[in-house]
Amino acid sequence: MNTAYYLINTVFDLYLMVVLLRIWLQLVRADFYNPFSQFVVKATNPVLKPLRRMVPGFFGIDMAAVLLALIVATVKLALFKTMNLLYADWSIVLLVGLITVLKKAGAMLFWILIIRALLSWISQGRSQIEYVMYQLTEPLLAPLRRIIPPMGGLDLSILVAFIALQALNWLMGDLFGPLWWQL
């Protein structure tokens, strides 16, 4: 049973991350001709194209992609519920799916900030991946940089973002209790 849980969790979480990346790339208007962006588009288009015929966008947000993220998270949880690996009632599986999407979005933001920080030490702006990471994180880091200027050549905005993200994670844990930490 552990192997099945691991495989289902990994496959669904990876695809959920790709769908969330698609939403995020569209929100920040990232370069869609970048190879990284093209991977995300090609991985999500087969499911999103038919879904877009039924679900329109809303104020520049691709609601079909948002719905797809909720569907992926909810199907994963429904599979876990049928395997008796999720200890929530069927009546709240959709709510738990929404909570899962929020938690995975926070985890994805954490890892993208880590990747951006590491690439800034290694590639120094010459990597196409680093450019997309810059486009994804700059709307979050630029306001922090206005409050906390670089000190001694170090950009502390990523550290402040990590602290804020961790505080938000603990706040969500307080709000949703053990359910938040189980996901």
C-alpha positions in Angstrom: 0.0 0.0 0.0 2.9 2.4 0.7 4.2 1.9 -2.9 0.8 2.7 -4.4 0.5 5.8 -2.1 3.9 7.0 -3.1 3.3 6.5 -6.9 -0.1 8.1 -6.9 1.0 11.0 -4.7 4.1 11.7 -6.8 2.4 11.5 -10.2 -0.5 13.7 -9.2 1.6 16.2 -7.3 4.0 16.6 -10.2 1.2 17.2 -12.6 -0.5 19.6 -10.1 2.7 21.5 -9.9 2.9 21.8 -13.7 -0.7 23.0 -13.9 0.0 25.6 -11.1 3.1 26.7 -13.0 0.9 27.3 -16.1 -1.5 29.5 -14.1 1.5 31.4 -12.5 3.2 31.8 -15.9 0.1 33.3 -17.3 -0.5 35.6 -14.3 3.0 37.1 -14.5 2.9 37.2 -18.3 6.2 35.2 -18.5 7.9 34.5 -21.8 6.0 31.6 -23.3 8.7 31.0 -25.9 11.2 30.0 -23.3 12.0 26.2 -23.3 10.8 25.8 -19.7 7.5 27.6 -20.5 7.1 25.5 -23.6 7.4 22.3 -21.5 4.7 23.6 -19.2 2.4 24.5 -22.1 2.9 21.2 -23.9 2.3 19.2 -20.7 -1.0 21.0 -19.9 -2.5 21.8 -23.4 -4.0 18.3 -24.1 -6.2 18.6 -21.1 -6.7 22.4 -21.0 -7.8 22.9 -24.7 -11.0 20.9 -24.4 -11.7 22.3 -20.9 -11.4 25.8 -22.1 -14.3 25.3 -24.5 -16.5 24.9 -21.4 -14.8 27.1 -18.9 -14.1 30.8 -19.9 -11.4 33.0 -18.4 -12.2 35.5 -15.7 -10.4 38.8 -15.4 -7.2 37.5 -17.0 -7.2 34.3 -14.9 -7.3 31.0 -16.8 -10.3 29.5 -14.9 -9.9 26.2 -16.9 -6.4 25.8 -15.5 -7.7 26.6 -12.0 -10.4 24.1 -12.4 -7.9 21.5 -13.7 -5.7 22.1 -10.6 -8.8 21.5 -8.4 -9.7 18.4 -10.3 -6.2 16.9 -10.1 -6.0 17.5 -6.4 -9.6 16.1 -5.8 -9.0 13.0 -7.9 -5.8 12.3 -6.0 -7.7 12.6 -2.7 -10.6 10.6 -3.9 -8.2 7.8 -4.9 -6.6 8.0 -1.4 -10.1 7.9 0.2 -11.1 4.8 -1.8 -7.8 3.2 -0.7 -8.6 4.2 3.0 -5.5 6.4 3.1 -7.3 9.7 3.7 -9.2 10.1 6.9 -11.6 12.8 5.8 -15.3 12.4 5.0 -16.4 12.2 1.4 -18.4 15.4 2.0 -15.3 17.5 2.4 -13.0 15.9 -0.3 -13.5 19.0 -2.5 -12.6 21.3 0.3 -9.5 19.2 1.1 -8.7 19.4 -2.7 -8.7 23.2 -2.5 -6.5 23.1 0.6 -4.2 20.7 -1.2 -3.9 23.2 -4.2 -3.1 26.0 -1.7 -0.4 23.9 0.0 1.2 22.8 -3.2 1.2 26.4 -4.5 3.1 27.4 -1.4 5.5 24.5 -1.8 6.1 25.3 -5.4 6.8 29.0 -4.5 9.3 27.8 -1.9 11.2 25.6 -4.4 11.2 28.2 -7.2 12.7 30.7 -4.7 15.4 28.1 -3.8 16.1 27.5 -7.5 16.3 31.2 -8.2 18.7 31.8 -5.3 20.9 28.9 -6.4 20.9 29.9 -10.0 21.9 33.5 -9.1 25.1 32.1 -7.6 25.9 29.8 -10.5 24.7 31.2 -13.8 24.7 35.0 -13.2 21.8 35.7 -15.5 22.8 33.7 -18.5 20.4 30.8 -18.1 17.0 30.7 -19.8 15.6 28.8 -16.8 16.9 31.6 -14.5 15.1 34.2 -16.6 11.7 32.4 -16.1 12.4 32.0 -12.4 13.1 35.8 -12.3 9.8 36.5 -14.1 7.9 34.2 -11.7 9.4 35.6 -8.5 10.0 39.3 -9.3 6.4 40.4 -8.7 6.8 39.0 -5.1 10.3 40.1 -4.4 10.3 43.6 -5.9 8.0 45.1 -3.2 10.1 43.5 -0.5 13.3 44.9 -2.1 11.8 48.4 -1.9 11.3 47.9 1.9 14.6 46.0 2.5 17.4 47.3 0.3 20.4 45.1 -0.5 22.9 45.2 2.4 26.5 44.7 1.6 25.7 43.3 -1.9 23.3 40.7 -0.5 19.7 40.6 -1.5 17.7 39.7 1.6 14.3 39.8 -0.1 14.4 36.1 -0.8 15.1 35.4 2.9 12.2 37.6 3.9 10.0 35.8 1.4 11.0 32.5 3.0 10.2 33.7 6.5 6.8 35.1 5.3 6.1 31.8 3.4 6.9 29.7 6.5 4.8 32.0 8.8 1.9 31.6 6.3 2.4 27.8 6.3 2.2 27.7 10.1 -0.9 30.0 10.1 -2.6 27.6 7.7 -1.6 24.8 10.0 -3.3 26.6 12.8 -6.4 27.2 10.8 -6.8 23.8 9.3 -5.2 21.7 12.0 -4.0 18.2 11.4 -5.6 18.2 7.9 -3.0 20.8 6.7 -0.1 18.7 7.9 -1.5 15.4 6.6 -1.5 16.7 3.0 
